[in-house]
Amino acid sequence: MPHIVEIADFAAPELDAYARLTEAQLRNRLEPELGIFIAESPKVILRALDAGYAPVSLLMERRHLSGQGAAVIARCGDVPVYTGDSALLAQLTGYPLTRGVLCAMRRPALPPVEALCAGAHRVAVLENIVDHTNIGAIFRSAAALGMDAVLLTPSCCDPLYRRSARVSMGAVFQIPWTRIGDTAGQWPQPGLDRLRALGFQTVAMALRRDTVDIDDPKLQAAPRLAIVLGTEGDGLGSRTIAQCDHTVKIPMAHGVDSLNVAAAGAVAFWALRWRQDSP
């Protein structure tokens, strides 16, 4: 049975996750097993539950208790459901709630790269991408367009951040992901060598002259590709490009110089996807 709690005291410690903890404190890097994240909107929360993520508590507008939040409450067992009107909750969190529902959830331990990539044909590798909207959009494209997993370099922002998960429409819970290295010094090496040891050819997406055509049949037929995308603005680092097996660019028309990294990722994922009839 759900435990409905009317919010009477903003200072209550059980509301810290929604009102006072920073993202770093929520992640709890010193004790990852204690880390949590905040999922926002019923659709995103339900996809997290479908993927096995464990709820800790819910925060929702009172009007949603018997409305669009009811299906979420039914899936969350006896976790506390903190509630109040929309103005009160916006005052508590500091922002309006999208669809009026938040869920604090346990953060799972990330799997090793080698375990995540076992059996994968295509993986996306994100280098130093720091915009949460771009991360969410890339995850959505990766899930929809045939990537088997997503790997993030240590300096990438958090896919489980509230905005990232919401922009992805819950895709961060649908496609496997992990970090390739724990510190910035572990990328591009030994990260790229780890991928090669797993049988991946590495493909740097970059606007350079010395590139392979994105439609090259040899690339499309490669049994294992790791498609590497770089940070907003600067793109991939020169060391990364130099150490990848191939450099590929998306041809531009009408004088356009480049695509946003999320749009470029979608094009690359589709063009280089694994074909079931490939050898």
N, C-alpha and C positions, 0 to 999 in steps of 0.2 A: 504494500500500500504506500502511495506517495505521502511524504511528510511535508505539508504545506506550512510555510513560515512567513507570516506577515513581517516585513521589515520595520522595526521600531527603533533600532539603534545603528547608525552608520558605523560606529566604532567597533561593532561586534567582530571578533577576530575571524569568524567563519566567512566574513565577506571580504577578507583581505585579497583573495585572488581576483576579485572583480574590481576592487577600488584602490588598492594600495601597493600591490607587488609590481615591481618592474618586470619587463620581459626576461631579463637575466635571472631575477629571483624565481620567476615561474619555471624557467628551464632548470634551475638548480644544478649547475654543471658539476659542483663538488659532490653531489649525491644524486646522480641521474634517476635512480629508482624512485626518488621523491618528487621528481619534476612533474609539472602539470602544464596544460595549455588551455586556452579558452576557444571553444568553437562557437560560431555565431550563425544563427538562423536554423529553422527546423530541418531544412533539406541537408545542410552541411552536417548537423548533429546526427541525423539519421544515417548518413553515409559513414560517419565515424563509428557509430554503433554497429552497423553492418560489417565493418572491417574488424570488429573485436575490441575497439578502444573502450576503456572502462570509465564510466561517469563518476564524478565525485559529488557534484551538486549542480543544481539548475538555478538560473535567475531569469524570471520572465514577468512581463506585464500581467497584471491581474486578469485582464480581458482575454488573455490567451490560455488561461488554465483549462477552459473548456472549449477553446477554439483550436488554432493551428498548433498550439503547444501540447495538446492532449495526447497526440500520438507519440511525442517525445517522452512525456511523463510515463506513459504506459510501458515504454521500453527501458526505463531507468530504475525499475525496482523501487526500493525504499530510500533512495537518496533524498536529501532535503531539497525542497523547491522554494527558494526565496522569491517573494513577490511584492509588488506594489504597483502604483500607477506609473505611466510612462515618464512623467516629469520627475518623479522621485527616483526612478532607476537611472535616468540620464544624469541627475545630480550626483548619484552615487558613483557611476562609472566614468563620468566626464564626457560621454558621447551618447547620441541616440542609438538605441539598439535596433539593428537591422532585423526586421520581422519580429522584434520584441522578445527574443529568446537567446540566452547565452547558456553554455554548459562548460563547467570546469571538468577536464578529463585527464586521466593519467597519461603521462608521456612514456611510451614504450622504449626499451633499450634498442638502439640501432644495430642492425645485423652487420657483420663484416662484409666488405666489398665482395670477397670471393664467394661467400655463400649467396649473396643477393644475385650475383651475375651467373651463377651456375645455370646453364641451359638457355641463357639469354642470347638473342641474335642482335638486338639493337639496344644500346643504352645512350641516354643523353647525359652529358657531363657539363655542369654549369660552373663557370669560373668567375668567382668574385662578384656575382650578381647581388646587388644590395637593395633593390627596389622590391617591396613586398608584392606590389601589383604585378610586376613582371614575373616574379617567381610563381605566383598563382596562375597566371595566364600560360606560362610555359608548361607547368604541370598538367593543366587541362589539355593542351595540345599533345603533350607526350602520351597521355593516357588514351586520347582519342585516335591518334595517328600512328599507333603501332610500336611505340617504344616499350621495351620490356621492363626498364628500370630507369631511375634518375639518380645520378651521383652528383653531390655538391662538394666543391672544394671548401676548405675550412673557413674561408672568409665570406662565403655566401650567407645571406640572411636566412631566417628560420621559416621553412615551409609551413610549420604549424602555427605561425603567428596568425592572429585572428583575421586580418585582412587577406593574407595569402590564401588561407584555407577557403575564405568566402569567395574570392575572385576565381579560385580554381573550381568552384561549385562542388567542392568535396573531393576533387580528383586527387588531392594529396593523400587521401585515404584509400584510393583505388589502385594506384600504381606503386610498386615497391620503390623505396629510396633509402639512401644512407649517405654518409659523408666519406669522402676519399681522403683520409688523413685527419689528424686531430689538431695540427698546427699549420700555420701558413707556410712554414719551411718544408712541408711534405708535398707541396705542389709547386711546379709541375713534376718534379722528381721527389720521391720515387713513385708518385702516382701513375704517371704514364707507363713506367716499367711494369707496375702491377697489372695494368690493363693488357699490355702486350703478353705478359706471362699467362693471362687467361685466354689468349688467342684473339684479342681484338686488334683490328687495324684502327688507328686513331685518325679522326678527320677534323681538322681545324677549320671552322667557318670564319673566313676573313676576306676582306676586300683587297686582294693583292693581284698582281699581274701573273705571277707564277702559280697558277691554280689548275686543278683538275675540274673538268666540266661536271656539274652536279648531276647531269644525266649520263655520266660515264657508265656503261654496262658493267665494267669490272667492279666498280664500287657497289652498284646495286646488287650484284651477285655475290659479294663478299659475305661469307657466313656469319662474321661477327664484326660489327662496326660500333665504335664509340664516337658519337658526334659531339664535338666540343664547342660550346658557345661562350662568348666573353662578356665582360661587364658592360653596363650601359655607357655609351659615349666612347670610351677608349677601345672597346672590343678586347680580343684576346691579347695577352702579353706576348712580346716578341719571342721570349724563350719558349713559351708553349707552342707557338706556331712552328718554330724551328725544330722542335723535338717531336712533333706529330708526324705520322706517316704520310699524310696527304693534307693539302690545303685546298679548300673548295670555296667558291664564292657564288652568290646568287646574282645572275646578270640583272643590271638595272636599266630602266628605260626612262625617256623623257627628262633626262638630266638629274634624276633622283640619285643621291649619293649613297643612301643606305636605308635599311629597314630597322625599326625598333627590334630589340633582341627577341621579344616574344613573337613578333611576326616572322622574323627570320627563322626562329626555331620551328614554327609550324610548317614553313615551306621546306626546310631541310628534313624534318621528320617524314613528311609525305614523300618527298622525292627519293629519299634513301631508305625507305621502309623495307622490311624483309618481305620478299614475295614468297608465298608458300610453294610456288613452283620453281624457286631458285635451287640450284644444285646443292 
